[in-house]
């Protein structure tokens, strides 16, 4: 991977990254080359994917996009984007390099709501069902193995809680 979540939807991005692909391929023609696409520049906006040997996506349908709005809406939007990628991959594999939802360890709520163990489990079930629908999805890496500390801010409750294990490496329900 030559980049994680770069701008990929502009002429300037294409002009910057195209030579990098050439350099990497000359340095080692045996390795597949790609980059990780950010959700803000999905299929239809991304101009870099044609240069990649494989497509890598970070996606959070049901969390950052349509979070709390009902996972059925998130799933429909996710399928819509994936149907678009299906038209342009031309046999290349696609790998999900990030997906997940935060869960405060020990938080339970029925019906499920964001930040609860139930929501994290339902989100993962929905996301995995979308992956399984497409043969070109060849890999997936949940974000994240374990919770970790981040800087303070209104988007994080004492760190990133997307782990399927706590920061102390204790399993959450999703594990």
C-alpha positions as CSV (number, residue, x, y, z in Angstrom):
1,X,0.0,0.0,0.0
2,X,1.4,3.3,-1.0
3,X,-1.0,5.4,1.0
4,X,-3.8,5.3,3.6
5,X,-6.9,7.3,3.0
6,X,-5.3,9.9,0.7
7,X,-7.3,12.4,-1.4
8,X,-8.1,10.3,-4.5
9,X,-10.9,12.1,-6.3
10,X,-9.0,15.0,-8.0
11,X,-6.7,15.5,-11.0
12,X,-4.0,16.7,-8.6
13,X,-4.2,13.4,-6.7
14,X,-3.9,11.4,-9.9
15,X,-0.9,13.4,-11.0
16,X,0.8,13.0,-7.7
17,X,0.2,9.2,-7.2
18,X,0.5,7.9,-10.7
19,X,4.4,8.3,-10.7
20,X,4.5,6.6,-7.3
21,X,2.9,3.5,-8.7
22,X,5.5,3.5,-11.5
23,X,8.4,3.8,-9.0
24,X,7.1,1.0,-6.7
25,X,6.5,-1.3,-9.7
26,X,10.0,-0.7,-11.0
27,X,11.5,-1.3,-7.5
28,X,9.7,-4.6,-7.1
29,X,7.5,-5.9,-10.0
30,X,6.5,-9.0,-8.0
31,X,4.3,-7.3,-5.4
32,X,0.8,-6.1,-6.0
33,X,0.4,-2.4,-5.4
34,X,-2.6,-0.5,-4.0
35,X,-3.7,2.2,-1.6
36,X,-6.4,2.4,1.0
37,X,-9.5,4.4,-0.2
38,X,-11.2,6.6,2.2
39,X,-15.0,6.6,2.5
40,X,-15.3,10.2,1.5
41,X,-14.2,9.3,-2.1
42,X,-16.1,6.1,-2.9
43,X,-16.7,4.4,-6.2
44,X,-17.6,7.1,-8.7
45,X,-15.3,9.7,-7.1
46,X,-12.0,7.8,-6.8
47,X,-9.6,8.4,-9.7
48,X,-6.7,6.2,-8.3
49,X,-8.3,2.8,-8.3
50,X,-7.5,2.1,-12.0
51,X,-3.8,2.1,-11.2
52,X,-4.2,-0.4,-8.3
53,X,-3.6,-4.2,-8.6
54,X,-6.1,-4.6,-5.7
55,X,-8.6,-2.2,-4.1
56,X,-8.6,-1.6,-0.4
57,X,-11.4,0.1,1.4
58,X,-12.0,1.6,4.8
59,X,-15.8,1.6,5.3
60,X,-18.1,2.4,8.2
61,X,-21.7,2.1,7.0
62,X,-23.8,2.0,10.1
63,X,-21.3,4.0,12.2
64,X,-19.9,7.2,10.6
65,X,-22.4,6.9,7.7
66,X,-26.0,6.2,8.6
67,X,-25.1,5.3,12.2
68,X,-28.0,4.9,14.5
69,X,-30.4,5.4,11.5
70,X,-31.1,1.7,11.3
71,X,-28.8,-0.9,10.0
72,X,-31.1,-1.7,7.1
73,X,-30.5,1.7,5.6
74,X,-26.8,1.4,6.1
75,X,-26.8,-2.1,4.5
76,X,-28.7,-0.8,1.5
77,X,-26.2,2.1,1.0
78,X,-23.3,-0.3,1.4
79,X,-24.7,-2.6,-1.3
80,X,-25.2,0.4,-3.6
81,X,-21.5,1.3,-3.3
82,X,-20.4,-2.3,-3.7
83,X,-22.5,-2.7,-6.8
84,X,-20.6,0.2,-8.2
85,X,-17.2,-1.3,-7.4
86,X,-18.4,-4.6,-9.0
87,X,-18.5,-2.8,-12.4
88,X,-15.0,-1.4,-12.3
89,X,-12.8,-4.1,-10.6
90,X,-12.4,-6.2,-13.7
91,X,-11.2,-9.3,-11.8
92,X,-9.1,-7.4,-9.2
93,X,-9.6,-8.4,-5.6
94,X,-11.0,-6.0,-3.0
95,X,-9.9,-6.1,0.7
96,X,-11.6,-4.2,3.5
97,X,-8.7,-2.8,5.6
98,X,-11.0,-1.1,8.2
99,X,-14.6,-1.5,9.3
100,X,-16.1,-1.5,12.8
101,X,-18.1,0.3,15.4
102,X,-17.3,1.6,18.8
103,X,-18.5,-0.3,21.9
104,X,-18.1,0.7,25.5
105,X,-17.2,-2.5,27.2
106,X,-20.1,-3.7,29.4
107,X,-22.7,-1.4,27.7
108,X,-25.8,-3.3,26.8
109,X,-29.1,-2.0,25.4
110,X,-32.2,-3.5,23.9
111,X,-33.2,-2.6,21.4
112,X,-29.6,-2.0,20.4
113,X,-28.2,1.5,20.1
114,X,-24.9,2.9,19.1
115,X,-22.0,2.2,21.6
116,X,-23.8,-1.0,22.9
117,X,-22.5,-4.5,22.6
118,X,-25.7,-5.5,20.8
119,X,-25.2,-2.7,18.2
120,X,-21.5,-3.8,17.6
121,X,-22.6,-7.4,17.1
122,X,-25.5,-6.4,14.8
123,X,-23.2,-4.1,12.8
124,X,-20.6,-6.8,12.3
125,X,-23.3,-9.3,11.2
126,X,-24.6,-6.8,8.7
127,X,-21.2,-5.9,7.4
128,X,-20.1,-9.6,7.1
129,X,-23.3,-10.4,5.1
130,X,-22.4,-7.6,2.7
131,X,-18.9,-8.9,2.3
132,X,-20.2,-12.5,1.7
133,X,-22.5,-11.2,-1.1
134,X,-19.6,-10.3,-3.3
135,X,-17.1,-12.9,-4.7
136,X,-14.5,-10.2,-5.3
137,X,-14.2,-9.4,-1.6
138,X,-11.0,-11.4,-0.7
139,X,-10.1,-10.1,2.7
140,X,-11.3,-8.2,5.7
141,X,-9.6,-6.6,8.7
142,X,-11.9,-5.5,11.5
143,X,-10.9,-2.2,13.1
144,X,-9.7,-2.9,15.6
145,X,-8.3,-5.9,17.5
146,X,-8.3,-4.0,20.8
147,X,-9.4,-0.6,22.0
148,X,-6.6,2.0,22.1
149,X,-6.0,5.5,23.5
150,X,-6.4,8.5,21.3
151,X,-6.4,12.3,21.9
152,X,-9.4,13.8,23.6
153,X,-12.3,14.8,21.4
154,X,-16.1,14.6,21.1
155,X,-15.9,11.6,18.8
156,X,-14.1,9.3,21.2
157,X,-15.0,8.3,24.8
158,X,-11.6,7.9,26.5
159,X,-10.0,6.5,23.3
160,X,-11.0,4.4,20.3
161,X,-13.4,1.7,21.4
162,X,-13.8,-0.2,18.1
163,X,-11.8,-3.1,19.4
164,X,-13.3,-6.6,19.8
165,X,-11.1,-6.8,22.9
166,X,-10.8,-4.1,25.6
167,X,-7.5,-2.2,26.0
168,X,-6.7,-4.7,28.7
169,X,-7.1,-7.5,26.1
170,X,-10.3,-8.8,27.6
171,X,-12.9,-10.1,25.1
172,X,-16.0,-8.1,24.3
173,X,-19.2,-9.8,23.0
174,X,-18.0,-9.4,19.4
175,X,-14.9,-11.5,20.1
